[in-house]
Amino acid sequence: MESKEKRGKLILVSTPIGNKDDFTIRAIEALKMSDFVICEELKMGANILRQINLSKEFYTLNEHNEEENAAELIEIIKTGKTAALISDAGTPLFADPGRILLKLALKSDIEIEVVPGASSIMTAIVRCGFDLHEFVYAGFLSRNSDDRVKKIKELSYERRTIILMDTPYRLLSLLEDLNKVMPERSAYLGMNLTMHYETHHYGTFSELYNKLKDEKIKSEFVICFEGNFNTAYKKQSSERGEYSSDNRDSRTESGGDRPPRRDNDDRPPRREYEDRPPRQDYGDRPPRKDYGDRPPRKEYGDRPPRKEYGDRPPRKEYGDRPPRKEYGDRPPRKEYGDRPPRKEFGDKPPRREWSDKPPRREWSDKPPRKEYGDRPPRKEFGDRPPRKEWSDKPPRREWTDKPPRREWSDKPPRKEYDDRPKRDDGDSRGRSSWSNDSERPPRKEFGGKPKAFGSGVKPFRPKKAGGDFPKKNRFTKRK
């Protein structure tokens, strides 16, 4: 046990491919016991562990840095630590980086454990409904369309069920190439597998392409299609013109796309001579036409005579052309003496001198500036009308000037029950009247209405700074 702890441990943990409920208990326990996690991208790795409320130290390992970081990670694991390798979705190392890390771990005698989980390939192959005894995983095809079509042609002769995968944005281009090579082949297309919005499509490649070519699809997918059950490869190739006698040798030498050779056990039994229809005898055929029945062939003498060179019109000779114009026939060139004389500088008007300009205006010619003494005197504060003082305002109305408040004693006495008319019958609401005073309940007496706050007492009025008038508050009333 001590030697294993010193060697360290590498756990290959499978993660869900879409549905987070596919996390197995064993995968969760493996991630919890690991000292650090190796993932492709830090963001995706953190999201995966966040689903199970777990936080660990991360190291990145992808196709860009696998060769550099693999050796360093092995040295860390050798110190006795446990590392968990995960991918963005599904099983690590399957169409994902990590192969170099696994090889170094095997060479270093590090303990390796695999934790299986959800797989889109197994989900699709079970769901497709095709033959499951044998199947071929072709993986991701080439990005180049020509190379992809060439590989699809090779797969078209395969008799086993084929599985294809690719990135979401290349789904339509892949379906287009599959439709070109084998449009009538039955296929299955599964998208967003294990999710609650997963979709499944069945049909030929021609039907699938026509159905999805106008849609904008960006989903993870798996394609499964049936193998080629027609074993007459030579018949198929002759119809396509791929294995004719003209190019058979060249294709064999260059290693062409010839299908695998059929075993003798797979061939149907050969027809015997007894099963063939009787051959037609020569006597049943119509007599062959003899050469004497053909019209006589035209002889060379029946053709019109060929035109000879002597029948052509004579070729024009150089002497028949008009004579070329000589230089003497051109008009004489104008000489420099025929041009008008050039204007000399002396013919220009004299340049204006500075002395011809009018004299510049001096500062002494400006009118004198107004002095401060010419302005009207400024109004002084003494010229303003006197400000109204607080003493000029009319006196404020006091509380004593108000009429006395009406007391409760001034109200007329309240009618008692004895003064009201008695009712013998019940009213409209079904209440019965009192037959006598003894049946009536005693009246609830009141001790009198409490006096209002501040009645008969002058309220407190705080004075305003700088004056004798009180400040308005909630005790004062508006006039």
Backbone hydrogen bonds, N-H to C=O, Kabsch-Sander energy under -0.5 kcal/mol:
donor,donor_aa,acceptor,acceptor_aa,energy
5,E,1,M,-2.0
6,K,2,E,-1.9
7,R,3,S,-1.9
8,G,4,K,-1.7
9,K,81,K,-1.8
10,L,111,E,-3.0
11,I,83,A,-3.0
12,L,10,L,-0.5
12,L,113,E,-3.4
13,V,11,I,-0.9
13,V,85,L,-2.1
14,S,115,V,-1.7
15,T,90,G,-2.0
20,K,18,G,-0.6
22,D,19,N,-1.9
23,F,20,K,-1.3
28,I,24,T,-2.0
29,E,25,I,-2.3
30,A,26,R,-2.1
31,L,27,A,-2.1
32,K,28,I,-2.0
33,M,29,E,-2.0
34,S,30,A,-0.9
35,D,82,T,-2.7
36,F,82,T,-1.3
37,V,57,E,-3.0
38,I,84,A,-3.2
39,C,37,V,-0.5
39,C,59,Y,-2.5
45,G,41,E,-2.4
46,A,42,L,-2.4
47,N,43,K,-1.9
48,I,44,M,-2.0
49,L,45,G,-2.0
50,R,46,A,-1.8
51,Q,47,N,-0.9
51,Q,48,I,-0.7
52,I,49,L,-0.9
53,N,50,R,-1.1
54,L,49,L,-2.2
57,E,35,D,-0.6
59,Y,37,V,-2.0
61,L,39,C,-2.4
65,N,62,N,-0.6
66,E,62,N,-1.2
69,N,65,N,-2.8
70,A,66,E,-1.9
72,E,68,E,-0.6
73,L,69,N,-2.4
74,I,70,A,-1.9
75,E,71,A,-1.8
76,I,72,E,-1.7
77,I,73,L,-2.2
78,K,74,I,-2.1
79,T,75,E,-0.6
79,T,76,I,-0.8
80,G,77,I,-1.9
81,K,76,I,-0.6
81,K,77,I,-0.5
83,A,9,K,-2.8
83,A,81,K,-0.5
84,A,36,F,-1.8
85,L,11,I,-3.2
85,L,83,A,-0.5
86,I,38,I,-2.6
86,I,84,A,-0.6
90,G,15,T,-0.8
90,G,16,P,-0.5
93,L,97,P,-0.8
94,F,91,T,-1.1
95,A,93,L,-1.0
102,L,98,G,-2.0
103,K,99,R,-2.2
104,L,100,I,-2.3
105,A,101,L,-1.9
106,L,102,L,-2.1
107,K,103,K,-2.1
108,S,104,L,-2.0
109,D,106,L,-1.0
110,I,105,A,-2.5
111,E,8,G,-1.2
113,E,10,L,-2.4
115,V,12,L,-3.3
123,T,119,S,-1.7
124,A,120,S,-2.2
125,I,121,I,-2.7
126,V,122,M,-1.7
127,R,123,T,-1.5
128,C,124,A,-2.0
129,G,125,I,-0.6
136,V,161,T,-3.5
138,A,136,V,-0.8
138,A,163,I,-2.3
139,G,163,I,-0.7
141,L,139,G,-0.5
141,L,165,M,-0.6
148,R,144,N,-2.2
149,V,145,S,-2.5
150,K,146,D,-2.0
151,K,147,D,-2.0
152,I,148,R,-2.2
153,K,149,V,-2.1
154,E,150,K,-1.5
155,L,151,K,-2.1
156,S,152,I,-1.5
157,Y,153,K,-0.5
157,Y,154,E,-1.0
158,E,155,L,-1.4
161,T,134,E,-1.3
162,I,225,F,-2.3
163,I,136,V,-2.5
164,L,223,I,-3.0
165,M,139,G,-1.9
166,D,221,F,-0.5
170,R,167,T,-1.7
171,L,168,P,-1.3
174,L,170,R,-1.8
175,L,171,L,-2.4
176,E,172,L,-2.2
177,D,173,S,-1.8
178,L,174,L,-2.3
179,N,175,L,-2.2
180,K,176,E,-1.5
181,V,177,D,-1.8
182,M,178,L,-2.4
185,R,182,M,-1.2
187,A,203,G,-2.4
188,Y,224,C,-3.1
189,L,201,H,-2.7
190,G,222,V,-2.4
191,M,199,T,-2.5
192,N,220,E,-2.5
195,M,192,N,-1.5
198,E,195,M,-1.4
199,T,191,M,-2.0
201,H,189,L,-2.3
203,G,187,A,-1.6
205,F,185,R,-1.1
206,S,183,P,-2.1
208,L,204,T,-2.6
209,Y,205,F,-2.3
210,N,206,S,-2.1
211,K,207,E,-1.6
212,L,208,L,-1.7
213,K,209,Y,-1.7
215,E,212,L,-1.2
217,I,215,E,-0.9
222,V,190,G,-1.9
223,I,164,L,-2.5
224,C,188,Y,-2.5
225,F,162,I,-1.9
226,E,186,S,-1.8
228,N,158,E,-3.2
229,F,227,G,-0.9
231,T,229,F,-0.8
233,Y,231,T,-2.2
236,Q,232,A,-1.9
237,S,233,Y,-2.8
238,S,234,K,-2.3
239,E,235,K,-1.9
240,R,236,Q,-1.8
241,G,237,S,-1.3
242,E,237,S,-2.0
243,Y,237,S,-0.7
248,R,244,S,-0.6
251,R,247,N,-2.1
252,T,248,R,-1.9
253,E,249,D,-2.3
254,S,250,S,-2.0
255,G,251,R,-0.6
255,G,252,T,-0.6
256,G,251,R,-2.6
258,R,256,G,-0.6
266,D,263,D,-0.5
267,R,263,D,-0.6
267,R,264,N,-0.7
275,D,272,E,-0.7
276,R,272,E,-0.6
276,R,273,Y,-0.7
284,D,281,D,-0.9
285,R,282,Y,-1.1
293,D,290,D,-1.1
294,R,291,Y,-1.1
302,D,299,E,-1.2
303,R,300,Y,-1.1
311,D,308,E,-1.1
312,R,309,Y,-1.2
320,D,317,E,-1.2
321,R,318,Y,-1.2
329,D,326,E,-1.2
330,R,327,Y,-1.2
338,D,335,E,-1.2
339,R,336,Y,-1.1
347,D,344,E,-1.2
348,K,345,F,-1.2
356,D,353,E,-1.0
357,K,354,W,-1.1
365,D,362,E,-1.0
366,K,363,W,-1.2
374,D,371,E,-1.2
375,R,372,Y,-1.2
383,D,380,E,-1.2
384,R,381,F,-1.2
392,D,389,E,-1.2
393,K,390,W,-1.1
401,D,398,E,-1.1
402,K,399,W,-1.1
410,D,407,E,-1.1
411,K,408,W,-1.1
419,D,416,E,-0.6
420,R,416,E,-0.6
420,R,417,Y,-0.6
427,D,431,R,-1.9
430,G,427,D,-1.7
439,E,436,N,-0.7
440,R,436,N,-0.6
445,E,443,R,-0.6
455,S,452,A,-1.7
457,V,454,G,-1.9
464,K,469,F,-1.4
467,G,464,K,-1.7
471,K,462,P,-2.1
476,T,473,N,-1.0
